[in-house]
Amino acid sequence: ARRAAELGRLAVWVNNAGVLATGVPWSADDETVNRVIDVNLLGVIHGCRAAIATMAAGPGPGDVVNVASLAGFGPVPGVAVYAATKAAVTSFTTSLAGDLRWAGLDRIKVHALCPGAAATDMALEVAEDPYSAVLHAAPRLLRPDQVADAVVRMIGSRSVLRSLPRGRAGMLRAAGLAPTSSLRLLPYFRSVGERRRRAILDARSRSE
């Protein structure tokens, strides 16, 4: 942030770094759990602190975009720690938006983009793990450029929270409001995701 300010006015900051770990939390080692939390949550918090402090000290508007995930809206077994960090990022962003208003810093906007699983190395590298099945329950993975375009569209907008695709967000939010009922549907979504996960592996083996 300091280096950016030396080059010119810091106007846009995107917290995009993320890591993913599959499996059940009680079997994960401490290093894996801590790394997911450090990168996905603490990285966003510290990034926002650095960006906003720099923007507040200078003139003009500013935008901070935090890349969260649809996984933060409902139960996503197999990636529980990851999902928890993304839910925390969403909560932190909306609370931070309130802090900026109370502080009279309305010229600085914070946004959280919550995309579904995208066809990035992070998601594709865990496709061999059956615990990643629910990640593949959507009809198709998002393209990385779709997520990037959505980030750009948030800059300069009043939107604090936006999901991609929007249709799935409504379903997952409803699941989050009724977790007991939604857990009963998980076997179905897991079976759908498992078929698509295996299709990804089959396509990969054929290309090799």
N, C-alpha and C positions, 0 to 999 in steps of 0.2 A: 504493500500500500504506500509506503514511503517512497519507494522507487517510482511508482506510477505518478505520484504527486510531483516528483522532480521533473518528470517528462511533460506534464501538463495537468489539467484538471481531471481528477478521477470522477468519471461520470457513471460507469457501469462496472459492476463486480458480479461474477457468477461463481457460486460454490457448487462445483460439479463433481468433485472427486468422490468416488465411492468404491467400496469393496463388498463382496458377497461371500457368505459362508453357508453351506448347506448342512443339514443334519439336525439332530436333536440337541438342545442346549446342554443337557446334563452329560452328554458324551464329548462335548467340545472342550478343548484345553483352554486354559486361561489366556494364553497368548492370542488365540484366534478371537475369542470373545472381546478382549480388550482392543484388538486392532479394528474390528468392525465398529465398535463404539467410538474409538479415537478418530477414525477417518470420517465416518458417516455423520456423527453427531457433534463431537467436539471440534472437528474441522470446520463445520458450518458455523458453530457458535464463535469460534475464534476468528474465522474469516469475516463474519458480520461485524464483530467488534472492531477489527482493523479497518475495514472499509468505511463503516459509518463514522468512526472517529475522524478519519481523513476527510470524508465528504463534509462533515459538519464544520470542520475547520476552514473549509474553502467556500467559494461562492457557487451559486447555481444549483440545479436539481441533481439528484443521483438515484440510481436504481440498483438494488441488490436482488439477484434471483438465486434462490436456493432450490436445487433439484432434489425433490423428495421422491415419493413413489406411491402408486396405488396400493402397494403392499401395506402402507400405513393406515388404511381405512378398515381393514377387516382381518379375520384370522387367516394366516398364510402358513400352515404347518410346513415344516421343512426348512424354513428360513426365518424362524421366530426372532432371533436377535437382530437380523437385518430389518425385519418389519418393525420391530420396536424402535430402532433408530430413526426410521423414516416417519413413523407416527410422531416421534419427538421433534423432528425437524419441522413438521407441519405446525405443531403446537407452538414451538419456539417462534416461528415466523409470524403467526397471527398475533402472538403476544408482543413481539417486537414492533409490529405495526402500531399497536396501541401505545407502546412506549414512545415511539417517535412523535405521535400526535400529542401526547401529554407534554412532551419536551418542546413543542413548538417547532419541530423539524419536519413539517409536512412536505417540504420540498424533497425529502429523501423517502423513496418508496421501497418497501420490501415485498417480495413475491415468492410464493412457493409453487413450483410446477410439479405435478404428481403424475408421471407417465406410467404406463404399464411396462411390462418387460420388453426390452429392446434387443435387437440382434447385434449386440456388442460382444466383444471377447469375454467380458465379465459373465454374461448370461450363458453364452455358448460353451464356455470352458467347464461349467458344472452340469452340462446336459447328460453326462455319463452317470451322474448320481441320481438314483430314483427319488431321492428327497427333493429334487428340483422339479418334480412333476407338476405341482400346482402352478409354477411359474409359466408353464406352457399351456395352461387351460384356455387361454384366449385363442380365437381363430387363427391369429397370426401375430408374430412378434413385430413391434414397431421398428421402423427403420431409424437409425441414428439421426439422419437429417430431418426426420419429422420432429424429433425431440428438440433438436437445435433450432428449427424454425419456430417452434412453440415458445422457446426461451426468448428468442428475439422479439416475438410479438408481445410478450409481457412487458418489455422495456418501454417505459413512457406511459403505460396503462395504469388505471386505478385498481386493477384486479390484484387482490392479495393471494387468492388461491385459485388454481386452475388445474383441471385434470385432463389427461389424454390417454385414450379417447374418452369423451364425456359420458357416453352411454354406459361404459363399464364402471365408471366412478359411482354413478347412482346405485348400481347393484351392490357394489362393495360397501358403500356407506350404509345402505340398508342392512347389510350383513353385520356391520359393526354395531348397529343399534340393537340387533337381536342375535347376539352371538350364540345363544343356546340353540336357536332354530337353525342358524346358518351352519353350525357344526354338523348338523345332520345331513347337509347337502355336500359336505366335503368329499365323501367317497366318490360321488358322481364326478365332481370337478377333478379329483385326482386321477380317475380312470381316463377321462378325456385328455388331461395333461400328459398322462403316461403314454397314450397312443401317439400324441404329437411329439413327445420327447423321443420315442423310439423311431419315429419317422425322420427326425433330425439326424439321429445316429446312423440310420440306414442310408440317408442321402450322403452323409459324410464318408461312410465306408465305400460307397460306390464311386465317389469322386477320387478317393485314394487309390 
